């Protein structure tokens, strides 16, 4: 199918912008911040800026900025974590340009945490062999960075912020280049923005899975729209499951993340008997790459039949934990746990899409005028497994590069052309229990497309979810719920098919068979 929507009429309202950025996390905001003031720019978000993976990000931003570090060391750690499948050119761009963007954020007065001497407090996380993680608000780096960037973007006269607007389709002209996007406002009324440049900074696909650290809006809309417009997806089998989501005995819409930083600062993984099962499992023990830790916990739980393992941070004083990890400390305390006295129950949860929309080093997709950056993009920097805290750096480096390419492109472009309305695809209007379909997809993905996979389970899930996707593609129902369910089903099929196609176990993709 070419379009998710089926409601275009001659009365459909048109707006015009030189650039449309979809998503207001770090990637979207940093891109908009670098669009030249001569060009009109619109930022669309399904909700508010506070509802994004960036806002929730605890860990920090990795860059080789300390005196005993260098981009070559960051390059090596990234390549090792990516299991040799990283794009070397993309990684070189990331690690060599990253320090510039960190310095830019400092100049923009992002409130990074400082040490006792007043310098940046640089910490260490899993997979990093040197301290190179800057953080803000202790464990609230994403929130503090988004707040600072959003403020700076709000001061730009050429940027319009439009929350509660859902981009559902990318429109293209007769030559296959971007001509606009179709958007549903908060009343589910369809309108069109005519533009030659669309930047997809829509984040991840967490709602494809039953348990995720992603917010409820992470339904993969940007990826699904890009595919319908003709872009390619890459490495969709590589889904990062964070090893230490906070375990809860009840269903929650979003799993709370226990940041890797806690293990970087001395937290130990233990089973219910108090045994450190990561000792000897990897040379970095608790600080092994996330895929290795997630599999180790999963196997430990399969052996014991228990629902969760533990992080023991009780060797650290309460004052330190409260200051260094205020978000984690407060959330656990709200649940009746003083983490300076009791162990934290944890289990693996879906966390990050390593693959995504295939782009080049300037964030361009194969569709002219369509860009992707941040978690929605597959730049090649992560390979088979994302190195901790490289994700926010990727947002910065490739968001800035996307803006530079767009600025150069707009310098040679004429007047914005009005988008032609898509032809009616004549799909039958069918109302379904979309919530039930979503739950079914999520359960199948949780059971068969998770940390440990095998051919039988992948085929079982793919067969059923393909049926659901086909039903949705051949019918239509007005509104956001239908489109989100369609997008979830579409991407679940892509993930499962990619997982089946890759026979070997590598990085975050592990085939038991």
C-alpha positions in Angstrom: 0.0 0.0 0.0 1.2 3.5 -0.7 -0.8 5.6 1.8 -2.1 5.0 5.3 -4.8 7.7 4.9 -7.8 7.6 2.6 -9.5 10.9 3.2 -8.1 13.4 0.7 -10.5 15.8 -0.8 -10.3 19.0 -2.8 -11.1 20.9 0.4 -8.0 19.5 2.2 -6.1 22.4 3.8 -2.5 23.2 2.7 0.3 24.8 4.7 3.8 25.6 3.3 7.2 25.3 5.0 10.7 25.0 3.6 11.5 22.2 6.1 9.3 19.9 8.2 11.0 18.2 11.1 8.9 15.4 12.6 9.8 14.7 16.2 11.0 17.0 19.0 13.6 14.9 20.7 17.2 15.7 20.6 17.6 14.8 16.9 14.7 16.9 15.8 15.5 19.9 17.9 19.2 19.9 17.0 18.3 19.7 13.3 15.8 22.6 13.6 18.3 24.6 15.5 20.8 24.4 12.6 18.3 25.2 9.8 19.3 28.6 8.4 17.1 31.5 9.7 16.2 32.3 6.0 14.2 29.1 5.8 10.8 28.4 7.3 10.8 25.3 9.5 8.0 23.5 11.2 8.4 20.9 14.0 5.6 18.4 14.3 5.1 16.1 17.3 2.3 13.6 18.1 2.4 14.8 21.7 4.6 17.3 23.6 8.4 17.4 23.7 8.2 15.8 27.1 6.8 12.6 25.5 9.9 11.2 23.7 12.7 8.7 24.2 15.2 11.7 24.4 13.3 13.1 27.3 13.5 9.8 29.2 17.2 9.1 28.4 19.1 8.7 31.6 22.6 7.7 30.7 24.5 10.5 29.0 26.3 11.4 25.8 29.5 9.7 24.8 32.4 11.6 23.2 36.2 11.6 23.4 36.7 14.8 25.3 38.9 13.9 28.2 42.7 14.3 28.1 43.4 10.5 28.3 40.9 9.7 25.5 40.9 10.1 21.7 38.4 9.5 18.8 40.4 6.4 17.8 39.7 4.8 21.2 36.0 5.7 20.9 36.1 4.3 17.4 37.5 1.0 18.6 35.0 0.6 21.4 32.1 1.3 19.0 33.3 -1.2 16.5 33.8 -3.9 19.1 30.3 -3.3 20.6 28.8 -3.4 17.0 30.3 -6.9 16.5 32.2 -5.7 13.4 29.0 -4.8 11.5 29.4 -1.0 11.9 29.9 1.2 8.9 33.5 2.4 9.5 33.0 5.7 7.7 29.9 6.5 9.7 31.7 5.6 13.0 34.6 7.8 12.1 32.3 10.7 11.4 30.5 10.1 14.8 33.6 9.9 16.9 35.6 12.7 15.2 32.8 15.3 15.1 31.2 14.3 18.4 33.5 16.4 20.6 32.6 19.5 18.5 28.9 18.9 19.3 29.5 18.4 23.0 31.4 21.7 23.1 28.5 23.3 21.2 26.0 22.0 23.8 28.3 23.5 26.6 28.3 26.8 24.7 24.5 26.5 24.5 24.5 26.2 28.3 23.1 22.7 28.5 23.6 22.1 32.3 26.0 19.2 32.2 27.1 18.0 35.6 30.5 19.2 36.8 33.2 17.7 39.1 34.6 19.4 42.2 37.1 21.4 40.1 34.3 22.8 37.9 35.1 20.7 34.9 32.7 18.3 33.1 32.1 15.3 35.2 33.0 12.4 32.8 31.8 8.9 33.7 32.0 5.4 32.3 29.4 3.0 31.0 29.2 -0.6 29.6 31.5 -1.3 26.6 33.5 1.9 27.1 37.1 1.3 28.1 37.6 4.9 29.1 35.5 7.6 30.8 33.8 9.6 28.1 30.2 10.0 29.2 28.9 13.5 30.0 25.6 13.7 31.9 23.2 16.3 33.2 20.9 16.3 36.2 22.7 13.1 37.4 20.6 10.6 35.5 18.4 13.0 33.6 20.6 13.9 30.6 17.9 13.6 28.0 15.4 15.7 29.8 17.9 18.5 30.6 19.3 18.5 27.0 15.8 18.6 25.4 14.8 21.4 27.7 17.8 23.5 26.8 17.5 22.8 23.0 13.7 23.4 23.0 14.3 26.8 24.6 16.9 27.8 22.0 14.6 26.6 19.2 11.7 28.7 20.6 13.8 31.8 20.2 14.2 31.2 16.4 11.8 33.3 14.5 11.8 30.9 11.5 10.7 27.8 13.5 7.1 26.9 14.3 6.4 24.3 16.9 3.2 22.3 16.3 2.4 19.7 19.0 -0.4 17.2 18.8 0.0 16.7 15.1 0.5 13.2 13.7 2.4 12.9 10.4 0.9 9.8 8.7 2.2 9.9 5.1 5.1 11.4 3.1 3.9 12.8 -0.3 6.0 12.7 -3.4 5.9 14.2 -6.9 6.0 12.6 -10.3 9.8 12.3 -10.0 9.7 10.5 -6.6 11.0 13.5 -4.6 9.3 14.7 -1.4 6.5 17.2 -2.0 4.9 17.3 1.4 3.4 15.3 4.2 -0.1 14.4 5.3 -0.9 15.2 8.9 -3.8 14.6 11.3 -4.4 17.3 13.9 -5.7 16.6 17.4 -9.3 16.4 16.1 -8.2 13.8 13.5 -8.7 16.3 10.7 -6.4 15.7 7.8 -4.3 18.5 6.2 -1.2 18.7 4.0 2.0 20.6 4.5 3.7 21.3 1.2 7.5 21.1 1.6 10.5 19.8 -0.4 12.3 18.6 2.8 11.1 16.3 5.5 13.3 15.1 8.4 12.1 12.0 10.2 13.3 12.2 13.8 10.4 10.1 15.2 12.3 7.8 17.5 11.8 4.1 18.0 9.4 1.2 17.8 8.9 0.3 21.4 5.1 -0.3 21.1 5.8 -3.2 18.8 6.7 -5.1 22.0 4.8 -5.9 25.1 7.3 -4.4 27.5 9.4 -1.4 26.5 11.1 1.6 28.0 9.7 3.7 25.2 6.7 6.0 25.6 3.2 5.1 24.2 3.8 7.3 21.1 6.7 5.1 19.9 4.7 3.2 17.3 7.3 3.5 14.5 5.3 6.0 12.5 8.3 7.6 10.8 9.7 4.3 9.6 6.4 3.0 8.3 5.7 6.3 6.4 9.2 6.2 5.0 8.7 2.7 3.6 5.4 3.6 2.0 7.2 6.6 0.4 9.9 4.3 -1.1 12.8 4.5 1.5 14.6 1.4 2.6 14.9 -0.1 6.1 18.1 -1.7 7.2 19.2 -4.0 10.1 15.7 -4.3 11.6 16.6 -7.6 13.3 18.9 -5.7 15.6 16.7 -4.7 18.5 18.5 -3.7 21.7 16.9 -5.0 24.9 18.1 -3.1 27.9 19.2 -5.7 30.4 18.0 -3.8 33.5 14.4 -2.5 33.2 12.8 -2.1 36.6 10.8 -5.3 37.2 7.2 -4.8 38.3 4.7 -7.5 39.2 2.0 -5.6 37.4 1.6 -4.5 33.7 2.8 -1.0 33.0 2.5 1.1 29.9 6.3 1.9 30.0 9.0 0.1 31.8 11.2 2.3 34.0 14.9 2.0 33.1 17.6 1.4 35.6 20.5 3.1 33.8 23.7 1.3 32.9 25.4 4.2 34.7 24.5 2.6 38.0 26.6 -0.5 37.1 29.3 1.9 35.8 29.4 3.4 39.3 29.7 0.1 41.2 26.2 -1.6 41.0 26.5 -5.4 40.9 24.2 -7.9 39.1 23.1 -10.8 41.3 20.6 -13.6 41.3 18.2 -14.3 44.2 21.0 -16.3 45.9 23.3 -13.3 45.9 25.6 -14.8 43.2 27.3 -12.5 40.7 26.5 -14.4 37.5 28.3 -11.9 35.3 31.7 -12.7 37.0 33.7 -14.6 34.3 30.9 -14.3 31.7 32.8 -11.5 30.1 36.0 -9.6 30.8 34.1 -6.5 31.7 31.7 -8.4 34.1 28.7 -6.2 34.8 29.9 -3.7 32.2 29.8 -6.0 29.3 27.9 -4.9 26.2 24.2 -4.8 26.7 23.3 -7.7 24.4 25.6 -10.0 26.4 24.2 -8.8 29.8 20.6 -9.2 28.5 21.2 -12.7 27.4 23.0 -13.6 30.6 20.0 -12.4 32.7 17.5 -14.1 30.4 19.3 -17.4 30.7 19.7 -17.0 34.5 15.9 -16.5 34.8 15.2 -19.5 32.5 17.4 -21.7 34.8 15.9 -20.4 38.0 12.3 -20.0 36.8 12.2 -16.6 38.4 10.9 -13.3 37.0 13.8 -11.0 37.7 17.4 -10.6 38.8 18.8 -7.8 41.0 21.2 -4.9 41.0 23.0 -4.5 44.3 24.1 -0.9 44.8 24.0 -1.0 48.6 27.8 -0.6 48.9 27.3 3.1 47.9 26.1 5.6 50.6 22.6 6.9 50.3 23.8 10.5 49.9 25.8 9.5 46.8 23.0 7.5 45.2 20.5 10.2 45.8 22.7 12.8 44.3 24.2 10.9 41.3 21.0 9.0 40.4 18.1 11.2 41.6 15.6 9.9 39.0 16.3 6.2 39.8 16.5 6.8 43.5 13.2 8.7 43.7 11.3 6.3 41.4 12.4 3.3 43.5 11.6 5.1 46.7 8.1 5.7 45.4 7.8 2.0 45.0 9.0 1.3 48.6 12.7 0.6 47.8 15.6 2.5 49.3 18.3 1.3 46.9 21.0 2.1 49.4 19.5 -0.7 51.6 17.8 -3.2 49.2 18.6 -4.7 45.8 16.7 -3.5 42.8 14.7 -6.1 40.9 15.4 -5.9 37.1 14.7 -7.8 33.9 15.5 -7.3 30.1 13.0 -5.0 28.3 12.9 -3.6 24.7 14.8 -0.4 24.7 16.3 0.8 21.4 16.0 0.2 17.6 19.5 -0.3 16.3 18.5 -0.5 12.7 16.0 1.9 11.0 15.6 4.0 7.8 18.7 3.6 5.8 20.6 6.9 5.3 24.0 8.2 4.1 26.4 10.3 6.1 24.3 13.4 5.5 21.1 11.7 6.8 19.6 11.4 3.3 17.4 8.4 2.5 17.0 7.1 -1.1 13.9 9.4 -1.5 15.1 12.8 -2.6 14.3 15.4 0.1 13.6 12.8 2.8 16.0 12.7 5.7 16.1 10.6 8.9 18.2 11.0 12.1 18.3 9.7 15.6 16.8 6.4 16.6 14.6 6.3 13.5 17.6 6.2 11.2 20.1 3.5 10.4 23.3 5.5 9.8 25.5 2.4 10.3 27.2 3.6 13.5 25.7 0.9 15.8 26.3 -2.2 13.7 24.8 -5.2 15.5 24.7 -3.6 18.9 24.6 0.0 20.1 27.4 1.1 22.4 26.0 2.9 25.5 25.4 6.7 25.1 26.3 6.7 21.4 22.6 7.3 20.6 22.3 10.9 21.7 25.7 11.7 20.1 24.3 10.2 16.8 21.3 12.5 17.2 23.6 15.5 17.4 26.1 14.7 14.7 23.7 13.5 12.0 21.0 16.0 12.9 23.5 18.8 12.3 24.7 17.2 9.1 21.0 16.8 7.9 20.5 20.6 8.5 23.7 21.5 6.6 22.6 19.4 3.6 19.1 20.9 3.6 20.5 24.5 3.9 22.7 23.9 0.8 19.8 22.2 -1.0 17.4 25.1 -0.3 19.9 27.6 -1.6 19.3 26.2 -5.1 15.6 25.6 -4.9 12.8 27.8 -6.2 9.3 28.3 -4.9 7.5 25.5 -3.0 5.1 23.6 -5.2 1.7 22.5 -3.9 1.5 18.8 -3.4 -0.9 16.8 -5.6 -3.6 14.9 -3.7 -3.0 11.1 -3.8 -5.5 9.1 -5.8 -8.2 7.2 -3.8 -7.0 3.6 -3.2 -10.6 2.5 -2.8 -10.1 0.5 0.4 -13.2 -0.8 2.3 -13.9 1.0 5.6 -13.7 -1.7 8.3 -13.7 -1.0 12.1 -11.8 -3.5 14.2 -10.8 -3.9 17.8 -7.4 -2.3 17.2 -6.4 -2.5 20.8 -6.8 -6.3 20.8 -4.8 -6.5 17.5 -2.0 -4.5 19.1 -1.9 -6.6 22.2 -1.8 -9.8 20.1 1.2 -8.4 18.0 3.0 -7.3 21.1 2.6 -10.7 22.8 3.9 -12.5 19.7 6.9 -10.2 19.5 7.6 -10.6 23.2 7.4 -14.4 22.9 9.3 -15.0 19.7 11.1 -11.9 18.6 12.8 -10.9 21.8 16.3 -11.6 23.4 16.5 -15.3 22.3 15.1 -16.3 19.0 14.6 -19.5 16.9 13.3 -20.3 13.4 10.1 -22.0 14.6 9.0 -19.2 16.8 9.9 -16.5 14.3 7.9 -18.3 11.6 4.9 -18.7 13.9 4.9 -15.0 14.8 5.6 -13.9 11.2 2.7 -15.9 9.8 0.1 -14.5 12.2 1.3 -10.9 12.1 1.5 -10.9 8.3 -2.2 -11.9 8.3 -3.0 -8.9 10.5 -0.9 -6.6 8.4 -2.6 -7.7 5.2 -6.0 -7.2 6.7 -5.1 -3.7 7.8 -3.5 -2.8 4.4 -6.5 -4.0 2.4 -9.0 -1.9 4.5 -9.2 1.4 6.2 -10.7 3.2 9.2 -10.4 6.9 10.0 -8.2 8.0 12.9 -5.0 7.6 14.7 -5.7 4.2 16.3 -5.9 2.4 12.9 -2.8 4.0 11.5 -0.7 3.3 14.6 -1.8 -0.4 14.6 -1.0 -0.6 10.8 2.4 0.8 11.5 3.1 -1.6 14.4 2.1 -4.6 12.3 4.1 -3.4 9.3 7.3 -3.0 11.3 6.8 -6.3 13.3 6.7 -8.1 9.9 10.0 -6.3 8.9 11.7 -7.2 12.2 10.7 -10.9 12.0 11.6 -11.3 8.3 15.0 -9.7 8.9 15.5 -12.0 12.0 14.7 -15.1 9.9 17.0 -14.0 7.1 20.0 -13.6 9.4 20.9 -17.1 10.3 24.0 -16.4 12.5 23.9 -15.0 16.0 25.6 -11.6 16.1 25.3 -8.6 18.5 21.7 -8.0 19.7 20.4 -10.7 17.3 20.7 -14.1 18.9 19.4 -17.3 17.3 19.2 -20.2 19.7 19.1 -22.6 16.7 
